[in-house]
Amino acid sequence: MEVTIELAQDPITRPQTWRVPVDSETGSLVEFYGIVRETEGTEKISSLRYEAYAAMAEKVMREKIATLEKKHPCRAIRIVHRLGIIPIGENAIYVGIQSRHRREGFLFLQEFMDEFKKDVPIWKLR
Amino acid sequence: MRVLFFAQAREAAGWSEGMLALDEPISQAQFWAMMTPPSPALAALQISSRLARNGAYMLPGEMIQPDDEIAVIPPVSGG
C-alpha cells in the first residue's frame, strides 16, 4: 500500500490533487476533509491552532495503517494535516484512500479516523 | 533524558523541552514524581496524560533509561 503523510503549515486545498488512480486495479477513491467549525464546544471561535509531535505522529499513523491494511486491504492512502493557525471554514485534515472496491475504502477511512483521534499526537488549541 | 511537553502539558509545565541527567533507569511513577512538584497544574494533567518513550507510547512497567527522549502527551485532539 502506498502511504503519503504530510504535516505542514500550508493550507489544504480542496480538491486535493494526487495520483488517482494509483494503479489500474484501483476502482474507488474515498476522501475526507476535516474542517474547522465556528463553534468549539460552546464557544465561538475564529480559528484553531494545531500542534504536533511530528515524528511520533507520523510513526503512529504508519503503525495504524499497517494494522488496518491487514483488515481492509487498500492500494494507497494520502494524509495531510495542517499545523499552526487554521481559520474557520478551512481544512485541518485530508485523508484520501484508494482501493479496489468502495467497501474496504469506507471501512479503512472510518477506522483510521477513529484510531487517529485516540492516539496520534496532534492537538488543537484555542 | 530529554523531556518534551506538548500542548496543555507544555502550558502547565511552563517549558517545552529540556535535559535532565539521570544516573540510572527510573520508573514512570518516578518520572512524574520528579516533574509535578514544581508544577501543580501538571500534576492535575497526569491522570489524563500518557508518556511516550523515543516516539512510542510507554507500556505499564516500562522503565525510562538515561538517554531516552520522554514526551508528555496530554489527550490528543487532531483531525
N, CA and C atoms of all chains as a GROMACS GRO file, in nm:
protein
  615
    1MET      N    1   0.085  -0.119   0.000
    1MET     CA    2   0.000   0.000   0.000
    1MET      C    3   0.089   0.124   0.000
    2GLU      N    4   0.058   0.214  -0.089
    2GLU     CA    5   0.137   0.338  -0.097
    2GLU      C    6   0.088   0.436   0.010
    3VAL      N    7   0.180   0.487   0.090
    3VAL     CA    8   0.143   0.574   0.202
    3VAL      C    9   0.213   0.709   0.186
    4THR      N   10   0.136   0.816   0.191
    4THR     CA   11   0.193   0.951   0.190
    4THR      C   12   0.137   1.028   0.309
    5ILE      N   13   0.226   1.085   0.390
    5ILE     CA   14   0.184   1.162   0.507
    5ILE      C   15   0.254   1.297   0.502
    6GLU      N   16   0.176   1.401   0.519
    6GLU     CA   17   0.233   1.536   0.523
    6GLU      C   18   0.178   1.611   0.643
    7LEU      N   19   0.267   1.671   0.719
    7LEU     CA   20   0.228   1.764   0.827
    7LEU      C   21   0.289   1.897   0.788
    8ALA      N   22   0.204   1.996   0.762
    8ALA     CA   23   0.258   2.120   0.706
    8ALA      C   24   0.175   2.239   0.750
    9GLN      N   25   0.234   2.354   0.740
    9GLN     CA   26   0.166   2.479   0.778
    9GLN      C   27   0.076   2.530   0.664
   10ASP      N   28   0.098   2.482   0.545
   10ASP     CA   29   0.027   2.536   0.429
   10ASP      C   30  -0.120   2.496   0.430
   11PRO      N   31  -0.206   2.583   0.372
   11PRO     CA   32  -0.348   2.546   0.360
   11PRO      C   33  -0.364   2.418   0.279
   12ILE      N   34  -0.468   2.342   0.315
   12ILE     CA   35  -0.501   2.219   0.242
   12ILE      C   36  -0.608   2.256   0.140
   13THR      N   37  -0.571   2.253   0.015
   13THR     CA   38  -0.664   2.297  -0.090
   13THR      C   39  -0.773   2.191  -0.112
   14ARG      N   40  -0.890   2.238  -0.158
   14ARG     CA   41  -0.998   2.148  -0.199
   14ARG      C   42  -1.022   2.173  -0.346
   15PRO      N   43  -1.024   2.077  -0.434
   15PRO     CA   44  -0.992   1.937  -0.405
   15PRO      C   45  -0.841   1.915  -0.399
   16GLN      N   46  -0.803   1.810  -0.330
   16GLN     CA   47  -0.663   1.768  -0.330
   16GLN      C   48  -0.631   1.703  -0.464
   17THR      N   49  -0.511   1.727  -0.510
   17THR     CA   50  -0.470   1.662  -0.635
   17THR      C   51  -0.353   1.568  -0.604
   18TRP      N   52  -0.373   1.443  -0.630
   18TRP     CA   53  -0.266   1.345  -0.618
   18TRP      C   54  -0.291   1.236  -0.722
   19ARG      N   55  -0.205   1.139  -0.725
   19ARG     CA   56  -0.210   1.040  -0.832
   19ARG      C   57  -0.331   0.948  -0.812
   20VAL      N   58  -0.436   0.974  -0.891
   20VAL     CA   59  -0.558   0.894  -0.884
   20VAL      C   60  -0.598   0.856  -1.027
   21PRO      N   61  -0.612   0.729  -1.056
   21PRO     CA   62  -0.588   0.614  -0.970
   21PRO      C   63  -0.440   0.583  -0.958
   22VAL      N   64  -0.406   0.521  -0.846
   22VAL     CA   65  -0.266   0.492  -0.821
   22VAL      C   66  -0.217   0.376  -0.908
   23ASP      N   67  -0.311   0.291  -0.951
   23ASP     CA   68  -0.277   0.184  -1.045
   23ASP      C   69  -0.404   0.140  -1.118
   24SER      N   70  -0.389   0.046  -1.209
   24SER     CA   71  -0.503   0.011  -1.295
   24SER      C   72  -0.606  -0.078  -1.226
   25GLU      N   73  -0.578  -0.125  -1.103
   25GLU     CA   74  -0.674  -0.206  -1.028
   25GLU      C   75  -0.752  -0.122  -0.926
   26THR      N   76  -0.725   0.007  -0.922
   26THR     CA   77  -0.797   0.094  -0.828
   26THR      C   78  -0.934   0.129  -0.885
   27GLY      N   79  -1.037   0.102  -0.805
   27GLY     CA   80  -1.172   0.129  -0.852
   27GLY      C   81  -1.250   0.224  -0.763
   28SER      N   82  -1.183   0.274  -0.656
   28SER     CA   83  -1.256   0.358  -0.560
   28SER      C   84  -1.161   0.460  -0.497
   29LEU      N   85  -1.209   0.581  -0.483
   29LEU     CA   86  -1.139   0.683  -0.406
   29LEU      C   87  -1.237   0.738  -0.302
   30VAL      N   88  -1.204   0.719  -0.174
   30VAL     CA   89  -1.287   0.772  -0.065
   30VAL      C   90  -1.207   0.885  -0.001
   31GLU      N   91  -1.271   1.000   0.017
   31GLU     CA   92  -1.200   1.116   0.069
   31GLU      C   93  -1.270   1.176   0.190
   32PHE      N   94  -1.191   1.232   0.281
   32PHE     CA   95  -1.245   1.300   0.398
   32PHE      C   96  -1.168   1.430   0.418
   33TYR      N   97  -1.243   1.537   0.436
   33TYR     CA   98  -1.184   1.665   0.476
   33TYR      C   99  -1.239   1.701   0.613
   34GLY      N  100  -1.153   1.726   0.709
   34GLY     CA  101  -1.195   1.776   0.839
   34GLY      C  102  -1.181   1.927   0.838
   35ILE      N  103  -1.290   1.998   0.870
   35ILE     CA  104  -1.296   2.144   0.854
   35ILE      C  105  -1.314   2.209   0.991
   36VAL      N  106  -1.247   2.320   1.012
   36VAL     CA  107  -1.260   2.392   1.139
   36VAL      C  108  -1.397   2.461   1.144
   37ARG      N  109  -1.474   2.429   1.250
   37ARG     CA  110  -1.609   2.487   1.267
   37ARG      C  111  -1.602   2.618   1.346
   38GLU      N  112  -1.714   2.688   1.341
   38GLU     CA  113  -1.722   2.817   1.411
   38GLU      C  114  -1.736   2.799   1.562
   39THR      N  115  -1.792   2.684   1.604
   39THR     CA  116  -1.806   2.662   1.748
   39THR      C  117  -1.717   2.547   1.792
   40GLU      N  118  -1.651   2.570   1.904
   40GLU     CA  119  -1.565   2.467   1.965
   40GLU      C  120  -1.621   2.446   2.104
   41GLY      N  121  -1.687   2.332   2.126
   41GLY     CA  122  -1.763   2.317   2.249
   41GLY      C  123  -1.882   2.412   2.242
   42THR      N  124  -1.889   2.504   2.336
   42THR     CA  125  -1.999   2.604   2.332
   42THR      C  126  -1.947   2.742   2.294
   43GLU      N  127  -1.818   2.748   2.266
   43GLU     CA  128  -1.754   2.878   2.244
   43GLU      C  129  -1.743   2.910   2.095
   44LYS      N  130  -1.770   3.034   2.058
   44LYS     CA  131  -1.748   3.077   1.919
   44LYS      C  132  -1.602   3.113   1.900
   45ILE      N  133  -1.546   3.065   1.791
   45ILE     CA  134  -1.404   3.090   1.766
   45ILE      C  135  -1.387   3.145   1.625
   46SER      N  136  -1.270   3.200   1.599
   46SER     CA  137  -1.240   3.244   1.462
   46SER      C  138  -1.135   3.153   1.398
   47SER      N  139  -1.063   3.080   1.482
   47SER     CA  140  -0.961   2.989   1.430
   47SER      C  141  -0.921   2.890   1.539
   48LEU      N  142  -0.848   2.788   1.501
   48LEU     CA  143  -0.786   2.696   1.597
   48LEU      C  144  -0.638   2.689   1.563
   49ARG      N  145  -0.560   2.653   1.663
   49ARG     CA  146  -0.417   2.633   1.639
   49ARG      C  147  -0.385   2.486   1.665
   50TYR      N  148  -0.320   2.425   1.568
   50TYR     CA  149  -0.284   2.284   1.582
   50TYR      C  150  -0.134   2.270   1.600
   51GLU      N  151  -0.095   2.180   1.690
   51GLU     CA  152   0.046   2.148   1.702
   51GLU      C  153   0.062   1.996   1.707
   52ALA      N  154   0.182   1.952   1.675
   52ALA     CA  155   0.207   1.807   1.665
   52ALA      C  156   0.343   1.770   1.723
   53TYR      N  157   0.351   1.650   1.771
   53TYR     CA  158   0.480   1.584   1.795
   53TYR      C  159   0.504   1.507   1.665
   54ALA      N  160   0.563   1.578   1.569
   54ALA     CA  161   0.556   1.534   1.430
   54ALA      C  162   0.616   1.395   1.405
   55ALA      N  163   0.734   1.372   1.460
   55ALA     CA  164   0.799   1.243   1.433
   55ALA      C  165   0.715   1.127   1.484
   56MET      N  166   0.660   1.144   1.605
   56MET     CA  167   0.578   1.036   1.661
   56MET      C  168   0.445   1.027   1.588
   57ALA      N  169   0.388   1.141   1.550
   57ALA     CA  170   0.259   1.140   1.481
   57ALA      C  171   0.268   1.057   1.353
   58GLU      N  172   0.374   1.077   1.277
   58GLU     CA  173   0.389   1.001   1.153
   58GLU      C  174   0.410   0.852   1.183
   59LYS      N  175   0.489   0.825   1.285
   59LYS     CA  176   0.515   0.685   1.322
   59LYS      C  177   0.386   0.614   1.364
   60VAL      N  178   0.305   0.681   1.447
   60VAL     CA  179   0.180   0.620   1.494
   60VAL      C  180   0.085   0.599   1.376
   61MET      N  181   0.078   0.698   1.287
   61MET     CA  182  -0.010   0.681   1.170
   61MET      C  183   0.033   0.562   1.085
   62ARG      N  184   0.162   0.547   1.065
   62ARG     CA  185   0.210   0.434   0.984
   62ARG      C  186   0.178   0.300   1.051
   63GLU      N  187   0.188   0.296   1.183
   63GLU     CA  188   0.153   0.172   1.255
   63GLU      C  189   0.004   0.141   1.239
   64LYS      N  190  -0.079   0.245   1.253
   64LYS     CA  191  -0.224   0.225   1.237
   64LYS      C  192  -0.256   0.175   1.097
   65ILE      N  193  -0.192   0.235   0.999
   65ILE     CA  194  -0.217   0.196   0.860
   65ILE      C  195  -0.176   0.051   0.837
   66ALA      N  196  -0.061   0.013   0.891
   66ALA     CA  197  -0.013  -0.125   0.873
   66ALA      C  198  -0.111  -0.224   0.935
   67THR      N  199  -0.168  -0.190   1.049
   67THR     CA  200  -0.265  -0.279   1.114
   67THR      C  201  -0.394  -0.286   1.034
   68LEU      N  202  -0.444  -0.170   0.992
   68LEU     CA  203  -0.573  -0.167   0.920
   68LEU      C  204  -0.563  -0.231   0.781
   69GLU      N  205  -0.445  -0.222   0.724
   69GLU     CA  206  -0.426  -0.278   0.589
   69GLU      C  207  -0.453  -0.428   0.588
   70LYS      N  208  -0.424  -0.493   0.702
   70LYS     CA  209  -0.448  -0.638   0.708
   70LYS      C  210  -0.598  -0.667   0.710
   71LYS      N  211  -0.677  -0.578   0.772
   71LYS     CA  212  -0.822  -0.598   0.780
   71LYS      C  213  -0.892  -0.554   0.651
   72HIS      N  214  -0.848  -0.443   0.598
   72HIS     CA  215  -0.915  -0.382   0.483
   72HIS      C  216  -0.809  -0.345   0.379
   73PRO      N  217  -0.765  -0.440   0.298
   73PRO     CA  218  -0.657  -0.411   0.204
   73PRO      C  219  -0.696  -0.298   0.107
   74CYS      N  220  -0.613  -0.196   0.104
   74CYS     CA  221  -0.634  -0.084   0.013
   74CYS      C  222  -0.506  -0.061  -0.065
   75ARG      N  223  -0.510   0.030  -0.162
   75ARG     CA  224  -0.396   0.043  -0.254
   75ARG      C  225  -0.312   0.167  -0.224
   76ALA      N  226  -0.375   0.271  -0.170
   76ALA     CA  227  -0.298   0.393  -0.141
   76ALA      C  228  -0.373   0.477  -0.040
   77ILE      N  229  -0.297   0.549   0.042
   77ILE     CA  230  -0.357   0.644   0.136
   77ILE      C  231  -0.272   0.770   0.136
   78ARG      N  232  -0.340   0.882   0.139
   78ARG     CA  233  -0.271   1.010   0.149
   78ARG      C  234  -0.334   1.086   0.266
   79ILE      N  235  -0.248   1.130   0.357
   79ILE     CA  236  -0.294   1.206   0.474
   79ILE      C  237  -0.218   1.338   0.476
   80VAL      N  238  -0.294   1.445   0.489
   80VAL     CA  239  -0.232   1.577   0.506
   80VAL      C  240  -0.297   1.640   0.628
   81HIS      N  241  -0.216   1.679   0.726
   81HIS     CA  242  -0.269   1.751   0.842
   81HIS      C  243  -0.201   1.886   0.847
   82ARG      N  244  -0.284   1.990   0.856
   82ARG     CA  245  -0.228   2.125   0.864
   82ARG      C  246  -0.198   2.157   1.010
   83LEU      N  247  -0.088   2.230   1.031
   83LEU     CA  248  -0.049   2.273   1.165
   83LEU      C  249  -0.045   2.426   1.169
   84GLY      N  250  -0.039   2.480   1.290
   84GLY     CA  251  -0.041   2.625   1.304
   84GLY      C  252  -0.184   2.674   1.313
   85ILE      N  253  -0.205   2.802   1.283
   85ILE     CA  254  -0.338   2.863   1.296
   85ILE      C  255  -0.421   2.834   1.171
   86ILE      N  256  -0.542   2.780   1.195
   86ILE     CA  257  -0.632   2.747   1.084
   86ILE      C  258  -0.764   2.821   1.106
   87PRO      N  259  -0.801   2.912   1.016
   87PRO     CA  260  -0.927   2.985   1.030
   87PRO      C  261  -1.047   2.893   1.008
   88ILE      N  262  -1.163   2.935   1.061
   88ILE     CA  263  -1.284   2.854   1.041
   88ILE      C  264  -1.312   2.843   0.892
   89GLY      N  265  -1.368   2.729   0.856
   89GLY     CA  266  -1.400   2.703   0.715
   89GLY      C  267  -1.287   2.641   0.637
   90GLU      N  268  -1.167   2.642   0.695
   90GLU     CA  269  -1.054   2.582   0.623
   90GLU      C  270  -1.026   2.442   0.675
   91ASN      N  271  -0.954   2.364   0.596
   91ASN     CA  272  -0.934   2.222   0.627
   91ASN      C  273  -0.820   2.202   0.727
   92ALA      N  274  -0.848   2.118   0.826
   92ALA     CA  275  -0.742   2.079   0.920
   92ALA      C  276  -0.676   1.949   0.873
   93ILE      N  277  -0.756   1.863   0.811
   93ILE     CA  278  -0.702   1.733   0.769
   93ILE      C  279  -0.767   1.688   0.639
   94TYR      N  280  -0.689   1.617   0.560
   94TYR     CA  281  -0.739   1.548   0.442
   94TYR      C  282  -0.693   1.403   0.451
   95VAL      N  283  -0.784   1.312   0.426
   95VAL     CA  284  -0.746   1.171   0.413
   95VAL      C  285  -0.812   1.117   0.287
   96GLY      N  286  -0.732   1.065   0.199
   96GLY     CA  287  -0.783   1.002   0.077
   96GLY      C  288  -0.737   0.858   0.072
   97ILE      N  289  -0.828   0.769   0.036
   97ILE     CA  290  -0.795   0.626   0.031
   97ILE      C  291  -0.839   0.568  -0.102
   98GLN      N  292  -0.746   0.504  -0.169
   98GLN     CA  293  -0.777   0.435  -0.294
   98GLN      C  294  -0.778   0.285  -0.268
   99SER      N  295  -0.880   0.219  -0.327
   99SER     CA  296  -0.895   0.075  -0.306
   99SER      C  297  -0.957   0.013  -0.431
  100ARG      N  298  -0.962  -0.120  -0.432
  100ARG     CA  299  -1.025  -0.188  -0.546
  100ARG      C  300  -1.175  -0.158  -0.547
  101HIS      N  301  -1.237  -0.172  -0.430
  101HIS     CA  302  -1.382  -0.152  -0.418
  101HIS      C  303  -1.409  -0.051  -0.306
  102ARG      N  304  -1.528   0.006  -0.308
  102ARG     CA  305  -1.558   0.113  -0.212
  102ARG      C  306  -1.564   0.065  -0.068
  103ARG      N  307  -1.610  -0.060  -0.047
  103ARG     CA  308  -1.634  -0.106   0.089
  103ARG      C  309  -1.508  -0.098   0.177
  104GLU      N  310  -1.397  -0.153   0.128
  104GLU     CA  311  -1.276  -0.150   0.211
  104GLU      C  312  -1.224  -0.007   0.229
  105GLY      N  313  -1.251   0.078   0.132
  105GLY     CA  314  -1.209   0.218   0.145
  105GLY      C  315  -1.287   0.290   0.254
  106PHE      N  316  -1.420   0.271   0.255
  106PHE     CA  317  -1.503   0.333   0.360
  106PHE      C  318  -1.463   0.281   0.498
  107LEU      N  319  -1.450   0.149   0.509
  107LEU     CA  320  -1.416   0.089   0.639
  107LEU      C  321  -1.279   0.137   0.688
  108PHE      N  322  -1.184   0.138   0.596
  108PHE     CA  323  -1.048   0.182   0.632
  108PHE      C  324  -1.053   0.325   0.683
  109LEU      N  325  -1.122   0.412   0.611
  109LEU     CA  326  -1.127   0.553   0.649
  109LEU      C  327  -1.192   0.571   0.787
  110GLN      N  328  -1.305   0.506   0.807
  110GLN     CA  329  -1.376   0.519   0.935
  110GLN      C  330  -1.288   0.473   1.051
  111GLU      N  331  -1.229   0.357   1.036
  111GLU     CA  332  -1.148   0.302   1.145
  111GLU      C  333  -1.018   0.380   1.163
  112PHE      N  334  -0.960   0.425   1.053
  112PHE     CA  335  -0.838   0.504   1.064
  112PHE      C  336  -0.864   0.632   1.142
  113MET      N  337  -0.973   0.701   1.109
  113MET     CA  338  -1.002   0.827   1.179
  113MET      C  339  -1.032   0.803   1.327
  114ASP      N  340  -1.102   0.694   1.358
  114ASP     CA  341  -1.127   0.662   1.498
  114ASP      C  342  -0.994   0.640   1.573
  115GLU      N  343  -0.904   0.567   1.512
  115GLU     CA  344  -0.773   0.542   1.574
  115GLU      C  345  -0.691   0.670   1.581
  116PHE      N  346  -0.698   0.749   1.477
  116PHE     CA  347  -0.625   0.876   1.471
  116PHE      C  348  -0.665   0.963   1.591
  117LYS      N  349  -0.795   0.974   1.613
  117LYS     CA  350  -0.847   1.061   1.720
  117LYS      C  351  -0.804   1.012   1.859
  118LYS      N  352  -0.774   0.884   1.870
  118LYS     CA  353  -0.734   0.828   2.001
  118LYS      C  354  -0.586   0.847   2.030
  119ASP      N  355  -0.503   0.829   1.928
  119ASP     CA  356  -0.361   0.809   1.957
  119ASP      C  357  -0.260   0.897   1.884
  120VAL      N  358  -0.298   0.963   1.777
  120VAL     CA  359  -0.197   1.039   1.702
  120VAL      C  360  -0.169   1.171   1.776
  121PRO      N  361  -0.042   1.195   1.814
  121PRO     CA  362  -0.012   1.312   1.896
  121PRO      C  363  -0.015   1.444   1.819
  122ILE      N  364  -0.137   1.488   1.796
  122ILE     CA  365  -0.165   1.619   1.738
  122ILE      C  366  -0.273   1.682   1.826
  123TRP      N  367  -0.260   1.810   1.849
  123TRP     CA  368  -0.353   1.879   1.940
  123TRP      C  369  -0.409   2.004   1.874
  124LYS      N  370  -0.538   2.029   1.905
  124LYS     CA  371  -0.594   2.159   1.866
  124LYS      C  372  -0.605   2.245   1.991
  125LEU      N  373  -0.562   2.366   1.977
  125LEU     CA  374  -0.562   2.460   2.089
  125LEU      C  375  -0.637   2.585   2.046
  126ARG      N  376  -0.707   2.649   2.139
  126ARG     CA  377  -0.782   2.771   2.105
  126ARG      C  378  -0.689   2.891   2.103
  127MET      N  379   1.838   1.229   2.996
  127MET     CA  380   1.699   1.216   2.946
  127MET      C  381   1.655   1.351   2.888
  128ARG      N  382   1.603   1.342   2.766
  128ARG     CA  383   1.545   1.463   2.706
  128ARG      C  384   1.395   1.458   2.732
  129VAL      N  385   1.339   1.568   2.777
  129VAL     CA  386   1.196   1.572   2.811
  129VAL      C  387   1.125   1.672   2.722
  130LEU      N  388   1.013   1.629   2.666
  130LEU     CA  389   0.931   1.716   2.580
  130LEU      C  390   0.791   1.727   2.639
  131PHE      N  391   0.738   1.848   2.638
  131PHE     CA  392   0.599   1.870   2.678
  131PHE      C  393   0.524   1.928   2.560
  132PHE      N  394   0.402   1.882   2.540
  132PHE     CA  395   0.322   1.932   2.430
  132PHE      C  396   0.188   1.987   2.480
  133ALA      N  397   0.135   2.083   2.403
  133ALA     CA  398   0.000   2.135   2.422
  133ALA      C  399  -0.026   2.174   2.567
  134GLN      N  400  -0.135   2.120   2.626
  134GLN     CA  401  -0.172   2.160   2.763
  134GLN      C  402  -0.061   2.125   2.863
  135ALA      N  403   0.013   2.020   2.836
  135ALA     CA  404   0.123   1.982   2.927
  135ALA      C  405   0.234   2.086   2.923
  136ARG      N  406   0.258   2.142   2.806
  136ARG     CA  407   0.360   2.248   2.796
  136ARG      C  408   0.314   2.372   2.872
  137GLU      N  409   0.185   2.406   2.853
  137GLU     CA  410   0.133   2.524   2.924
  137GLU      C  411   0.138   2.502   3.075
  138ALA      N  412   0.108   2.380   3.119
  138ALA     CA  413   0.108   2.352   3.262
  138ALA      C  414   0.250   2.351   3.319
  139ALA      N  415   0.342   2.293   3.244
  139ALA     CA  416   0.480   2.283   3.294
  139ALA      C  417   0.554   2.416   3.285
  140GLY      N  418   0.516   2.496   3.186
  140GLY     CA  419   0.584   2.624   3.166
  140GLY      C  420   0.710   2.612   3.084
  141TRP      N  421   0.737   2.496   3.031
  141TRP     CA  422   0.851   2.478   2.941
  141TRP      C  423   0.820   2.366   2.843
  142SER      N  424   0.888   2.368   2.731
  142SER     CA  425   0.855   2.271   2.626
  142SER      C  426   0.958   2.160   2.612
  143GLU      N  427   1.080   2.188   2.649
  143GLU     CA  428   1.186   2.089   2.622
  143GLU      C  429   1.303   2.113   2.715
  144GLY      N  430   1.364   2.006   2.760
  144GLY     CA  431   1.482   2.022   2.844
  144GLY      C  432   1.554   1.891   2.864
  145MET      N  433   1.671   1.899   2.923
  145MET     CA  434   1.750   1.780   2.952
  145MET      C  435   1.759   1.761   3.103
  146LEU      N  436   1.745   1.639   3.148
  146LEU     CA  437   1.762   1.607   3.288
  146LEU      C  438   1.860   1.490   3.299
  147ALA      N  439   1.958   1.505   3.383
  147ALA     CA  440   2.059   1.399   3.399
  147ALA      C  441   2.004   1.290   3.490
  148LEU      N  442   2.015   1.166   3.443
  148LEU     CA  443   1.976   1.051   3.524
  148LEU      C  444   2.098   0.962   3.544
  149ASP      N  445   2.115   0.912   3.665
  149ASP     CA  446   2.226   0.821   3.691
  149ASP      C  447   2.189   0.677   3.661
  150GLU      N  448   2.059   0.652   3.665
  150GLU     CA  449   2.014   0.513   3.645
  150GLU      C  450   1.871   0.516   3.591
  151PRO      N  451   1.821   0.403   3.542
  151PRO     CA  452   1.682   0.399   3.493
  151PRO      C  453   1.584   0.437   3.603
  152ILE      N  454   1.472   0.499   3.561
  152ILE     CA  455   1.367   0.532   3.657
  152ILE      C  456   1.233   0.479   3.606
  153SER      N  457   1.139   0.464   3.696
  153SER     CA  458   1.004   0.420   3.657
  153SER      C  459   0.924   0.542   3.611
  154GLN      N  460   0.808   0.513   3.553
  154GLN     CA  461   0.721   0.622   3.509
  154GLN      C  462   0.670   0.700   3.630
  155ALA      N  463   0.644   0.630   3.739
  155ALA     CA  464   0.598   0.697   3.860
  155ALA      C  465   0.707   0.791   3.913
  156GLN      N  466   0.831   0.746   3.904
  156GLN     CA  467   0.942   0.832   3.947
  156GLN      C  468   0.955   0.955   3.857
  157PHE      N  469   0.929   0.934   3.728
  157PHE     CA  470   0.933   1.047   3.635
  157PHE      C  471   0.831   1.153   3.678
  158TRP      N  472   0.707   1.108   3.701
  158TRP     CA  473   0.603   1.204   3.741
  158TRP      C  474   0.637   1.269   3.875
  159ALA      N  475   0.695   1.192   3.964
  159ALA     CA  476   0.731   1.246   4.095
  159ALA      C  477   0.838   1.355   4.082
  160MET      N  478   0.922   1.343   3.978
  160MET     CA  479   1.023   1.446   3.954
  160MET      C  480   0.962   1.571   3.892
  161MET      N  481   0.860   1.551   3.810
  161MET     CA  482   0.809   1.661   3.728
  161MET      C  483   0.701   1.745   3.796
  162THR      N  484   0.620   1.681   3.877
  162THR     CA  485   0.500   1.750   3.922
  162THR      C  486   0.517   1.844   4.042
  163PRO      N  487   0.612   1.822   4.133
  163PRO     CA  488   0.618   1.916   4.246
  163PRO      C  489   0.634   2.062   4.204
  164PRO      N  490   0.719   2.092   4.103
  164PRO     CA  491   0.730   2.233   4.066
  164PRO      C  492   0.609   2.284   3.987
  165SER      N  493   0.520   2.194   3.948
  165SER     CA  494   0.408   2.235   3.863
  165SER      C  495   0.279   2.164   3.904
  166PRO      N  496   0.203   2.222   3.997
  166PRO     CA  497   0.075   2.160   4.037
  166PRO      C  498  -0.020   2.142   3.919
  167ALA      N  499  -0.015   2.234   3.822
  167ALA     CA  500  -0.102   2.221   3.705
  167ALA      C  501  -0.069   2.095   3.626
  168LEU      N  502   0.057   2.061   3.620
  168LEU     CA  503   0.098   1.938   3.551
  168LEU      C  504   0.051   1.815   3.628
  169ALA      N  505   0.053   1.825   3.759
  169ALA     CA  506   0.004   1.713   3.840
  169ALA      C  507  -0.143   1.684   3.808
  170ALA      N  508  -0.220   1.791   3.784
  170ALA     CA  509  -0.362   1.772   3.751
  170ALA      C  510  -0.380   1.704   3.616
  171LEU      N  511  -0.282   1.721   3.528
  171LEU     CA  512  -0.290   1.660   3.395
  171LEU      C  513  -0.240   1.516   3.392
  172GLN      N  514  -0.172   1.477   3.499
  172GLN     CA  515  -0.106   1.345   3.498
  172GLN      C  516  -0.204   1.232   3.469
  173ILE      N  517  -0.324   1.242   3.529
  173ILE     CA  518  -0.418   1.130   3.518
  173ILE      C  519  -0.466   1.110   3.374
  174SER      N  520  -0.470   1.218   3.296
  174SER     CA  521  -0.521   1.206   3.160
  174SER      C  522  -0.409   1.201   3.056
  175SER      N  523  -0.285   1.212   3.099
  175SER     CA  524  -0.174   1.216   3.004
  175SER      C  525  -0.104   1.081   2.995
  176ARG      N  526  -0.037   1.062   2.882
  176ARG     CA  527   0.044   0.942   2.862
  176ARG      C  528   0.189   0.984   2.841
  177LEU      N  529   0.280   0.891   2.865
  177LEU     CA  530   0.421   0.915   2.836
  177LEU      C  531   0.460   0.837   2.711
  178ALA      N  532   0.542   0.902   2.628
  178ALA     CA  533   0.598   0.832   2.512
  178ALA      C  534   0.749   0.827   2.530
  179ARG      N  535   0.804   0.712   2.502
  179ARG     CA  536   0.949   0.692   2.513
  179ARG      C  537   1.005   0.670   2.373
  180ASN      N  538   1.091   0.761   2.331
  180ASN     CA  539   1.152   0.753   2.198
  180ASN      C  540   1.046   0.736   2.089
  181GLY      N  541   0.936   0.808   2.103
  181GLY     CA  542   0.834   0.812   1.998
  181GLY      C  543   0.731   0.702   2.002
  182ALA      N  544   0.724   0.626   2.113
  182ALA     CA  545   0.622   0.520   2.125
  182ALA      C  546   0.559   0.529   2.264
  183TYR      N  547   0.427   0.509   2.270
  183TYR     CA  548   0.361   0.512   2.400
  183TYR      C  549   0.422   0.407   2.492
  184MET      N  550   0.444   0.448   2.617
  184MET     CA  551   0.505   0.354   2.711
  184MET      C  552   0.403   0.255   2.763
  185LEU      N  553   0.448   0.135   2.786
  185LEU     CA  554   0.364   0.030   2.842
  185LEU      C  555   0.377   0.032   2.994
  186PRO      N  556   0.276  -0.020   3.065
  186PRO     CA  557   0.289  -0.026   3.211
  186PRO      C  558   0.415  -0.104   3.250
  187GLY      N  559   0.488  -0.052   3.344
  187GLY     CA  560   0.608  -0.122   3.391
  187GLY      C  561   0.733  -0.092   3.311
  188GLU      N  562   0.718  -0.031   3.196
  188GLU     CA  563   0.835   0.001   3.114
  188GLU      C  564   0.918   0.110   3.183
  189MET      N  565   1.049   0.094   3.181
  189MET     CA  566   1.137   0.186   3.251
  189MET      C  567   1.192   0.293   3.157
  190ILE      N  568   1.235   0.402   3.214
  190ILE     CA  569   1.297   0.512   3.140
  190ILE      C  570   1.448   0.504   3.157
  191GLN      N  571   1.520   0.502   3.047
  191GLN     CA  572   1.665   0.493   3.050
  191GLN      C  573   1.727   0.634   3.043
  192PRO      N  574   1.849   0.649   3.093
  192PRO     CA  575   1.908   0.783   3.100
  192PRO      C  576   1.918   0.857   2.966
  193ASP      N  577   1.931   0.784   2.856
  193ASP     CA  578   1.947   0.855   2.727
  193ASP      C  579   1.817   0.858   2.645
  194ASP      N  580   1.705   0.835   2.708
  194ASP     CA  581   1.576   0.835   2.637
  194ASP      C  582   1.524   0.975   2.610
  195GLU      N  583   1.436   0.982   2.509
  195GLU     CA  584   1.355   1.102   2.489
  195GLU      C  585   1.215   1.069   2.541
  196ILE      N  586   1.171   1.144   2.640
  196ILE     CA  587   1.040   1.120   2.701
  196ILE      C  588   0.949   1.237   2.669
  197ALA      N  589   0.833   1.207   2.613
  197ALA     CA  590   0.735   1.312   2.582
  197ALA      C  591   0.613   1.294   2.670
  198VAL      N  592   0.564   1.405   2.723
  198VAL     CA  593   0.440   1.404   2.800
  198VAL      C  594   0.328   1.438   2.701
  199ILE      N  595   0.236   1.342   2.684
  199ILE     CA  596   0.133   1.351   2.581
  199ILE      C  597  -0.003   1.370   2.648
  200PRO      N  598  -0.054   1.492   2.652
  200PRO     CA  599  -0.190   1.511   2.705
  200PRO      C  600  -0.291   1.455   2.604
  201PRO      N  601  -0.420   1.449   2.640
  201PRO     CA  602  -0.517   1.391   2.546
  201PRO      C  603  -0.507   1.456   2.408
  202VAL      N  604  -0.503   1.371   2.305
  202VAL     CA  605  -0.482   1.422   2.170
  202VAL      C  606  -0.616   1.469   2.111
  203SER      N  607  -0.608   1.557   2.013
  203SER     CA  608  -0.731   1.614   1.957
  203SER      C  609  -0.712   1.659   1.812
  204GLY      N  610  -0.632   1.585   1.739
  204GLY     CA  611  -0.608   1.622   1.600
  204GLY      C  612  -0.724   1.580   1.511
  205GLY      N  613  -0.711   1.613   1.383
  205GLY     CA  614  -0.812   1.573   1.286
  205GLY      C  615  -0.919   1.678   1.265
   0.00000   0.00000   0.00000
